[in-house]
Amino acid sequence: MKKNSKTLKIIVALILGIITGLIFNLFIPKAVNDEAIKWVLKPLGDMFLRAIKMVVVPLVLCSLIVGTASIGDIKKLGRIGGKTLGFYIGTTAIALTIAVILGNLLKPGVGVDITNIVSTASEVKDTSAPFIMDIFTQSISVNPIESLVKGDMLQIIVFAMIFGVAATLVGEKAKGVITFIDNLNEIFLKIILMVMNFAPIGVFALMSQVIMTQGVSVLLSLIKYTVVVIIGLTIHILLVYGGALKILSGLSPKVFFKKFYSVMLLAFSTSSSNATIPINIETCKEKLGVSDKITSFTIPLGATINMDGTAIMQGVAAMFIAQIFGIDLTIQQQLMIILTATLSSIGTAGVPGAGIVMLTMVVQQVGLPIEGIALVLSVDRIIDMFRTTTNITGDAVCTMIIANSEGELNRDVYYNEEVKEVLC
Ligand code: ASP
């Protein structure tokens, strides 16, 4: 009991946050809600998130450099990199296939009365969709310091990997630098563990705020769309991830979810893959038995490019928009959704709400009316919590499978019930 008391506190905070949010939303005047958010909840939630974000950029940089360099052999690095990318892109394509099938079967946009939906059309009107190839071109930084300052994760990742590879090639002379960066990394991880002591307060503040401002009425207006997305996410987590773990590594999915759910709770309440990177790395290492080398490579990379939950939302949203506007999608257009949403989920940043911005790219490529995004925008805050949870679970599952295939997984730790609680 004591061992899990931190996680338990987070669960209680999450539930209390939802209940408080609902009570305030339904029974307390809006003016009081606004004051409670302004003076208490927003400052508390923001302080918690900012404290996590404080170390995300340096931690990703350091851990990826050390991770890449510690693999020690370019061939092995290429093999692990190839497998990781293959898994990430493969599962995203599967996620989108599920989304498109569900969109066809359950038809979330058929029979929806648009007039009742809170329209925020003006917010999307001016959004111009990013050009698809920019995802690749802009992953290369022209100024790594600027990328760090701006917190551009994709650029930081590409730079860190190039740095790590170069350090490997330099060999002995680079050892001192890598050891120094490794020590820095330990300090950043320690900071995160310290911040996590405040997780229950942060989670309560974040959850109650979302429910207070969103309420249930918005959700009800788009209930069919929301439910279809959540069904897709659940199928993906249980069948695709659970199945992949079992089939590709022979590991018990039950043990995985039992040990991993605290990270999922954190992703749910923060809606940010980036914010969960540190705790995801620690959990994979300490509770699930993956070596440092693999986790520090696969988790930051996954949090930045592997967004299966986002892909599912984008797939269902595109189908939903087409159905609302009475557009019959051809097979080619549906394949286009799978292709463009795979790319756009890669380009989606691991921060709240990023997925809906990238949806403009999918919608435009498929030739659907961009105004349709205004419809799904109203429930996106809630869906973001579910899809972020899926996103980071995929990163950890990939980590387990790659570690197992490389002999970098300690099964005794994986199956040991007594391992220390990371959130403490
Ligand atoms: N919030 C998501 C994440 O951090 C990205 C998105 O908006 O889809 O993983």
Residues whose N, C-alpha, C, O or C-beta is under 5 A from the ligand:
A	BS01	LIG	S271 S272 S273 N274 T310 A349 G350 V351 P352 G353 A354 G355 I356 D384 T388 N391
